[in-house]
Amino acid sequence: MLWIALRFPVLPLEIFSRSIAASDPFVVFEKHGNRTQVIACNAAAAASGVQPGMAVSAAQALEAGLIARARDLSAEQESLSGIAAWAGRFTPSVSIQPPDGLLLEVASCLRLHRGLDNLLRMIRSGLDEMGYASTIACAPTPHGAWLLALAQAEVIVHEAAQMERILGKLPVRLLDQPPQVLSGLEMVGAHTVRDCLRLPRSGLARRFGAGLLDELGRALGSLPDAREFFVPPPEFERRLELPAPVHEAEALLFAARRLLPELEGYLSLRQAGVQEFELVCRHERMPATVVKLGFVKPTRSVGRMQLLLRETLAKTRLTAPVHTIALHARLILPLDAANTDLFQEGEDAEDGTLLLERLRIRLGKEAVFGLAPHADHRPECAWRRCEAGGAVEPLPNARRPAWLLPRPVPCREGRLVLKSGPERIESGWWDGRDAVRDYYVAQDGSGSRLWVYCDRVSGEWYVHGLFA
């Protein structure tokens, strides 16, 4: 087995700050008894001298424009679930490691991702795109990989025989043991994992309990370490709180792009695509603005989602400033894998559905439609509107043009050469629009091919369609 540990050391800060490219001095605080203490700060706050551990009042004295937010543990767990859903694009074996980490078992999928190095590059690139800073470590055991990530030791251990040598350098304070056990180990001179391993096992168990030996065994691989794997919910729903109110809809695109990769990973884990989703923009004391995005067919291409969302937000007008956005995807449909062309570059190149989706956004859904044959001999009644992007039915009569004039127009004076015909139509007596016509393919003096007919009742000639 091979495990990748992902630890997010500034997750309490990132659930607020990753929604914008740059931020004013910003801190997250937590209350301990009567003291309100800074637990994380961004680069702008750190440049003013603010540090984790100091009182919020002291931090505000250093930076007058400091923005302080209380830690949101529920939002942190939602973020971990969102990252776990995203990580499902790499492996289905994803386990959440509270309070700020994930564990991925990847031994069975290395060939799929062209090796461990390439897989690690894709993971880091995806986390950067979503706005998460991370420490990544790799080891044959999940707990061993997690201890390395806690120590910020970004190392890759391939062999179980190397675990004792590498983990032995780690300080004992990283172990998941009660404070009295950790202080007791330091009192007897056991400052590293190697020091613990040198002590007699029986004496170590009597003095510090069997839990310490069990943890060391799970880290080194001598004891099993069962993990509960993440199961994606039936619907995708993620929210992102903004550090400051946003007044323009287009400015929400950056924040939404942080959530779309999570949706893509969720869909990969479900082997599904999304037909439509909603971006809910929440205001203070005002109903939420709901931006709906629909696709011609199910997709999980984050590039297509971003492109169409940009088009939609450009046409959206907000009724009030937005403080939180939420991405809801409920119409999740199975998406079968399909063989693609050798020179095809991604899902967006496979057909014209992307063009249809962009036209629907710019012109309105009602203005974009397809045409399908209808059981009627009269040309003006032989077609009907249908959903754009559906299967194209064959033409019922290849001798007819695919495009008709809105209304037949009388033939102008001039010489027409009849090339083929006639096609006689006598129909419509039952609805009062009786048509008694002889249709011909004709050519005018400029070489254009026209579809003309002679009204057998009046004897007049009309142009009804044009050939390409």
Steps between C-alpha positions, in 0.01 A plus 500: 500500500603860445334795671512871424432732793368851430508747788359850475678704770310827441157354425324725760625800302446362149128437538468882503799625300511267199196665341702809392836541330639751751374605839538771760668399829290210622508270806295215638462481877381249756385559854681313779333578829506877542770553238436549130804374313613522137544150351579595138583813301564582135817650352367857518435466875834327561678791328355729768644283778190289573582143603295193598466476876469871577183659632263649245513836680879506461469412132248781445735742671770408245267526199208743512327354192524139619205273411438237770267203462410229751608146414226300326555131576196388302623682189840335543341155503293592193821604328664169584199317358522712186870425457430130564241504221753671271770246591265225383612579145834338587394208720175377659690421822489839675484533878443821697757561775354758743546781558696612195609214277426224251653159431500346150587137426657507151694175448236357267469808276861606436507362146177685421668831594836417339693459822518649846692814402242596239216427743655724766539780245133475404392502865708805584387684187135429580533616860669821388215559255245463781701732728627251759855496636605147593772276632526172309675186622498141378561174692393132502277556807226763543606607848865512402417727207288719728781539757735609222244755380457630856878548517485689166745242363404471135674168441407187309559165669456201268617212717361394838855415612587872486217606729679451832805697388299793359226517765761463774615858440155647574432663840263317734276809529357406158352178636126487567538444874362676811707798623608313816645217290696742280637691799587171674698381197701822493567467875665161446706638210291357213485804274473317166321193368836321485546561875163336565588198289821446700312471829379156619151434364369350822617794710369749243156336507485491882594864538329666204230250399450272202368788285853629443627161379192458279559837334865422437402162356246657263754760387770239430264248341527221758131550593205544262352847461142474368363819343147609416485626144310807388161437334376784275151638573221456240509874420782753485469811715790724603503853635773760521486804722655818362730712721331820376172569317516480118291746298555379141397156375807459279722538807347177637667293226828472693324362806285263292812363328618380841192275526476365145803264529334346806188439291711345224669261745165412656360411158808291419454305822132445415582413135235756412441836335292804587217622277446823689610675818426817693727768641308652792615852594386590851433857615426667831124547557425428133392187311792311349592546135501160327713461188397187310727327252380222269683275255386337178620167635656386831860613550771505763745723313603780734622703200153494344338591833731799548448629147121487518493640853707797382249563221207475742647724771578766239123534444398478867411808706511472878228657712733541800860419607580128534655363820485123424475286188377141487531249217211250472499210252199272536445366148782241503479253210714198405777586255639206308862504394538525125786447258618830352695599192879475519541871427202621702593738780255441782127476537435851370628408153277200443199675343316830469327489838727770646392740225134419567544564873668837440227603257231408754667722759542797267173480309273324748396137512182567300699646208714189446327185382533212259284392207345159450277360223122504552245277327352754258546534123474882502861634523411776747347239733754221444730615783466555870714644774687264729766515770833617360776242504279194468541222248462625143231316302557440129336734250170355379563633147854580390371695195366775724719783637578493872407867541173662390414866469275633781228548234493413131575803284378553142756426231660817362504569130785313341581168347506188720626167374314206648748226590276232652144439600218516544425379852124525532343574840127495571447518874353701788132495407409395856634811676404770251854549362465297186818486289481394133848559359761372257857545631811530280872550546590806294809703420502877444731706284766536774524124547309482832287192551146573618208289609195637324143391459203573286170550680267288290194696615623851412776410255748729680866406553675539838846449647474289816859399582868532415762232453848552648 
